Amino acid sequence: MIDVIMPQMGESIVEGTLTRWLKKAGERVERDEPLFEISTDKVDTEIPSPAAGVLQEVLVEEGKTVAINTVVARVSEEGGEAAAPPAAEAAAPPPSAPPEGTPAPAPAAAAPPPPAPEPQADATAEPAPASAEVAGPISPIVRKMVREFNIDLNQVRGTGAGGRVTKTDVEGYMSAQGTKTAQQAATPQAATPQAATPQAATPQAAPAQAAPAAAAPQAQAPLPRSEPAKTRVEPLSNMRQKIAEHMIFSQQTSAFVTTVHKVDITPVAKLRARQKEQFQQQYGFSQLTCRLSQELWRKRSGHSRS
Amino acid sequence: MRKCELRNLGCTGYAEAYELQRALVERRKSGEIPDQLLFVEHPHVITLGRNGHMENLLASEEILRRTSIAFYESNRGGDITYHGPGQLVGYPIIDLREWKRDVGAYLRAMEQSVIDALSEFNIAAVRMDKATGVWVDGAKICAMGVHLSRWITSHGFALNVSTDLRYFQYIVPCGLSKPVTSMEAAGVRASREQVQSVVARQLAVNFDLEMVQATEMGRIQ
């Protein structure tokens, strides 16, 4: 089942209005055949179907405005049976992350043409998955130690956040293994995709990214890929976007002033010492200072304060 | 710079120009032809865009018939508008994938082209936030409405050169109760050819196009 999403038609465009469905639920569509129309500003755009198949669910009604990346419909691919009449929900479903492989909507220059979320679509944004992944990113020091001492990270228990392997973990592993490190490396449990054969002693078994040299004469353990931490780019929700805009606007249009006054608060401290039994637990020093400062400020000037 | 073929369609009915645009968009999609810029003058016609509301049509069928105003529903964005003699209508058919995949940027650049063209005639025109089009002293001098298919644009803009503004009484243009104006109303007498030439040049500048005269004169078979 392919998700059909509201595309982003420009850099600062965060939503679109679905003006017309060109196909009905249950109808067959060809790939790239116009499926629905959307409207932004004075532009009406035909959005083509990402796949050939049958339009199953229509999730957003005509006339509704939804955020970009909202799933507006689902198309079952070739061979799918036409579904029973859809439940056309009035409200927009929450925006879903685009299907695998499709980059999140970054600036318009990188935005792909109307949705093509096929699994075979170009996977430029996503690193090829390793079949035996170490939990979380590897810190540079760990990576260095692994290289130098030919450690199979899959053998090391990670005690860091999310099961990460930390420097301490590696040191602990090494001292526990002692001279058995080489033997352990010779029979790794899980192979990473880059390893040719686990037993092969040829240095070429190491993955392309691994630094050359520093390799011990013993059998090489497949080195983990130095891949970047797994990240997912999430577009700003409409509310966050607006908050950000307003914050910047406020910064740009309001005069920000910081004033500093030196005050001798010895009398305040004395007052507090006298009164502290009477105050409840939640009234602290800073509360009293604030209140007294407020009184002082009000008496001294007509400045507005909040 | 990308090549763009300029086609002067002269006086052509709305429906015919509509079909011509669709044919050109398909040929542009397949890469058969380069970007296109069509200039046309329509006989009296009121068109309804995809964001259109029929309540903004203030004339009955009877009146439309008596005044010989045609009526069409269009696949362009925008609400209701009027086209007629004295109005320079421009339809850029551009592949935005080769320029910018940004509909907002497209509209702004089209507005800017008209604004720059008008300044050559000493008309101080501006754009307005939330009101796409080109404005002079709070009155709309140029309306816009665009259709996009696979990032290929069609429809475009309608600049009032010497349009008979009385015809706008039959609609609430674009659903806004703001006045409309023309170059003539702004005190400028210029020939259609002059204005067309200046607008074409400004579009070329803003969209980085090299304008060439289309080899097939006017109509496409």
Interface residues (C-beta under 8 A of the other chain):
Chain A: M9 G10 E11 S12 I13 T17 T19 R20 D32 P34 E37 S39 T40 D41 K42 V43 D44 T45 E46 P48 A108 A109 A111 P113 P114
Chain B: G49 R50 N51 N75 R76 G77 G78 R97 K100 R101 D102 V103 G104 A105 Y106 L107 T132 G133 M144 G145 V146 H147 L148 S149 R150 W151
